[in-house]
Amino acid sequence: MTIDISGSQPVSTDGAPMLPLKIIATGKALPSRCVTSVELDVLLGKPEGYVKKKSGMTHRYFAEETDHQSELAAAALRDALTRQAIPAASIDLLLSATGVSEQALPSTACRIMQPAGLAHGIPAFDINASCLSFLAALQLAASLLNTGTYKRIAIVASDLASRGLNWDDHETSLIFGDGAAAVIVERGDGRTGIEAFRMETHPQGKALCEIRAGGTRRTPRRGADAEDFLFRMDGRGVFRLAAQVMDRFIALLFAGRPFGPRDMDIVIPHQASHLAMQHITKRLGMPSTQVMNIYATHGNQVAASMPTAVHEAMVTGRLAAGSRALLIGTAAGLTVGGMVLVL
């Protein structure tokens, strides 16, 4: 890695422009309740092996009724702080990246602060890009750090997908799990950072994945019923639209870069489903050994999926200093996002 001596912009050794960013700590938290696929076979009255075959999962974690999303998020942030002995008081911005907030108002971020031990008075706000909320938050954090507005930012992604499952819909209810993950970032010295970033939203897919109630569109006084508070998805519609836009998206993400998908040391996709993981691996032309896959043991944790996979890649050594990683996925909206990150 070299720094552009003209002072205009840091660049990598192969000439790609770099938005400086350094991940200094990661952490994760899972609810205490582990639910196996065999347990769900019994719950649904299905033969043993049905859930594993249909969903691709061996187990996932579900929150208890007394658990709160913000407390799980705080536990993930405390884990990150503890792992690298970082004082909580050194955090000067908290970004909560969630697909579904703990409540409609106020932000989930402000509810994380106290249990995480953060200083009162620092700014904290939510970023919602559904399953790609962490990706959007990471890009925003890098931008803010490079303006000098903040020195050290904590990003926490947390979702309790189990709270909105419709167990009569096996296509959607069997793929999700709960969890939280955190990263702490600084600007760094310019030798690490974001080499490419792109996000697109295709609103013709806005009704393909949705929870209709919980905001102002559908309320008890505007005809909302119990099912409006549950997640619904047109899986085939999502797949068709994602397939239409993905090749062009990947081409634009890497356009003008001296590297392509096969030059990545590791790919960390959003852990959407076992079929989605297979699809993105094939689309990128990558061997499965280079794809970080924790889906079987975590499920789709919505916004928490990608940072949890990042954490697991770092603690297992698959994402080490000098690595070049591709973070990529789709989300409700329909949104597609990707980032090339140098560690």
Salt bridges, closest charged atoms under 4 A:
ASP14 OD2 - ARG324 NH2 2.73
ASP79 OD2 - ARG83 NE 2.96
GLU102 OE2 - ARG111 NE 2.50
GLU186 OE2 - ARG152 NH2 2.39
ASP189 OD2 - ARG191 NH2 2.72
GLU195 OE1 - ARG324 NE 2.72
GLU200 OE2 - ARG198 NE 2.83
GLU200 OE1 - HIS202 NE2 2.95
GLU200 OE2 - ARG248 NH1 3.30
GLU210 OE2 - ARG212 NE 2.93
ASP228 OD1 - ARG218 NH1 3.09
ASP228 OD1 - ARG232 NH2 3.70
ASP247 OD1 - ARG283 NE 2.75
GLU312 OE2 - LYS28 NZ 2.89
